[in-house]
Amino acid sequence: MTMAGAVRTAATRAPDKIALRHGTITRTYRDFSNRIERIANAAVRDLAIAPGRTAAIFAGNAIEYLEITAGVPEAGVPVATVSAKLTPAELGAVCDDALSEVLFVDRATASIAKAAAFKTVRRIIEIGPEFESWVAEHGDAIARPSIDEWSIWTIPYTSGTTGQPKGVMLSHRARLLSYIVRAGAYGCFGNEDRFLSITPMNHGPGVSFPMNALIFGGFAEIMDRFDPVETLRKLKNEGFTGIYTVPTHFHEIFNLDAATLGRYRRPPIKAIISNSAPLTQSAKVKIVDYFGDGVLNELFSSTENGMMTNLPPADQIRKPGSVGLLFPFVQLKIVADDGRACGPGEIGELFSNSPYHFAGYWNRPIETAAAFKDGWVSVGDMARRDADGHLYIVGRKKEMIITGGVNVYPIEVEELLATHPAVAEAAIIGVPDAKWGEKVVAFVAPKSGAALSLADMTSFCASRLAAYKIPKDIVIVPTLPRNQSGKVMKRELLAQVTTQ
């Protein structure tokens, strides 16, 4: 039960079927499986990576990205997946933290890698002619180590919205089990289905969703990057049945002109899977109206916890603010500060227990021990459940604002501001304050041509929020800073107001 093993099995069912497309490049199942085998052989024969060390990949979206992340772990070497947007200093720090001895790059990232001062990387292999020569020279059959399903497959580095990135160890078993359950939940991973992959591959879903399609014999197309018009065109005209999205994608889609939106309305798609950051309720209403009923799913997960809940299409409007009910085999509990279990409606820290968990943080035993408590995992999400068992995320423990001794959860204020007719997007942070301890500050991006002021926001919130939740300051910005997975980088917002 490894990623390569799953592909190997899929290739026996329809070896000549096209499995993947990226631009003009395609792979049949036979080609894809054979190349994974040869990459695994080359890694054993030529790389000789020491036990306890890793390989890393620092590249944009490509079929080779999937081949490397499936093949190299068959040599007993986990692959650290690194954001292609890092600077040389950031790249060096992540690769050194991952103890990476070999780094795979592409043409666009090679110069950045060459400018980095690595302590551990001793070899860089560029995807393209160099990579193809390496596979051709060293890919012949060779005895390989036995890989257990519990072996570490990849080590994505967390986005670091509130702190330094950490390597999250993911086993073959945890990810493959999640693929099986997702296939049942979303109905878009059968052998006749076509999945469109638009997210960066270093961000976990960028690899896992196309792989989800492939292990069941489907087809996946990889785009270099998200383009709202091209994405809508493909969904409308090319028979794609599934797509993974983040909320930022919808923000860009609904900023398109009316003629373009009208041209691609109601594509024949089975499932839109939104994840990474919460969708506002106003966004859900737009999505359901545009793409149709029975399509939108909101997946709640984290890199560490794996997938936890899903809000299916039928509940998108019926259960505003909810992230849904438990996936199979998942247990959740919500715990108050005093350690007791929270009842319906009470807010507490969310813990999960499931077979989809991560295996710990790479080389960080203290942080790993802090994340696991008697087998249960928490990454600091604060949540509540309603009487029907539906889960609601109210914020992160680290992001909770204590103003005048009272707790404020940013998501509640953000949800309200998102409904203001002049607001494109908004984020709430707590800023140190001599009087209140922390004060609530709103960062707001207005819609094109709109004007906003603190008085506008205060008046708008006054009848809808308790006084202590209303922002005391407003910062107007053109857009909110986001990482590749669409999450708002709140530490960057805090830096703007604390360094002035």
MOTA-V456823 format. One record per residue. OMEGA is omega in whole degrees, 0 to 359 (* if undefined). Layout:
{{OMEGA} {OMEGA}}
//
This chain:
{{175} {181} {179} {179} {178} {177} {180} {179} {179} {181} {179} {184} {181} {189} {184} {178} {175} {181} {190} {169} {172} {186} {179} {183} {176} {173} {167} {177} {179} {180} {182} {180} {181} {180} {176} {179} {182} {176} {177} {179} {181} {179} {178} {188} {193} {187} {177} {180} {185} {175} {182} {176} {185} {160} {177} {176} {184} {190} {174} {183} {180} {174} {180} {177} {177} {181} {180} {183} {173} {188} {185} {177} {175} {174} {181} {185} {176} {182} {174} {180} {193} {179} {180} {182} {183} {171} {177} {181} {179} {179} {179} {181} {181} {181} {177} {178} {181} {185} {182} {178} {181} {181} {174} {181} {171} {185} {184} {184} {186} {182} {177} {180} {181} {179} {182} {177} {183} {170} {187} {183} {180} {182} {177} {179} {183} {175} {187} {181} {181} {180} {181} {177} {179} {179} {181} {184} {190} {190} {180} {186} {179} {177} {182} {178} {176} {183} {179} {179} {178} {179} {180} {181} {179} {178} {174} {178} {184} {188} {176} {180} {180} {181} {182} {179} {177} {177} {183} {184} {181} {179} {173} {187} {183} {183} {181} {176} {179} {178} {181} {182} {177} {180} {178} {184} {191} {175} {182} {182} {177} {184} {175} {184} {181} {184} {179} {184} {188} {185} {180} {186} {176} {174} {192} {181} {179} {173} {192} {182} {172} {177} {177} {178} {187} {184} {176} {174} {180} {180} {176} {173} {182} {173} {178} {182} {180} {172} {189} {182} {180} {178} {179} {179} {180} {180} {183} {194} {190} {170} {178} {183} {181} {176} {174} {183} {168} {185} {179} {180} {181} {176} {179} {179} {185} {170} {178} {180} {186} {181} {180} {179} {180} {182} {187} {182} {176} {175} {182} {185} {180} {189} {165} {182} {181} {187} {172} {176} {184} {167} {173} {180} {178} {177} {179} {179} {178} {183} {180} {179} {185} {185} {177} {176} {173} {186} {189} {170} {173} {180} {174} {183} {167} {179} {182} {184} {192} {183} {183} {183} {173} {172} {184} {183} {185} {184} {185} {180} {184} {184} {183} {178} {183} {171} {166} {183} {187} {166} {175} {175} {179} {170} {176} {170} {179} {192} {177} {181} {181} {176} {180} {177} {180} {175} {179} {178} {180} {180} {177} {180} {185} {175} {177} {176} {184} {176} {183} {183} {169} {182} {181} {176} {183} {175} {178} {184} {181} {179} {178} {179} {180} {181} {182} {176} {182} {178} {178} {185} {173} {172} {174} {176} {175} {190} {171} {175} {174} {184} {179} {181} {178} {183} {177} {178} {183} {177} {176} {181} {181} {183} {180} {182} {175} {184} {183} {179} {183} {181} {172} {178} {187} {187} {180} {180} {179} {179} {181} {182} {180} {179} {178} {185} {181} {185} {174} {178} {183} {175} {182} {175} {173} {181} {180} {184} {184} {183} {190} {189} {169} {173} {181} {180} {180} {168} {187} {172} {181} {171} {183} {177} {182} {176} {181} {177} {177} {179} {177} {183} {182} {180} {181} {184} {193} {183} {186} {182} {170} {187} {184} {179} {185} {180} {178} {175} {176} {176} {180} {181} {178} {176} {175} {177} {182} {173} {185} {180} {175} {180} {178} {180} {187} {178} {176} {176} {179} {180} {181} {184} {180} {180} {180} {*}}
//
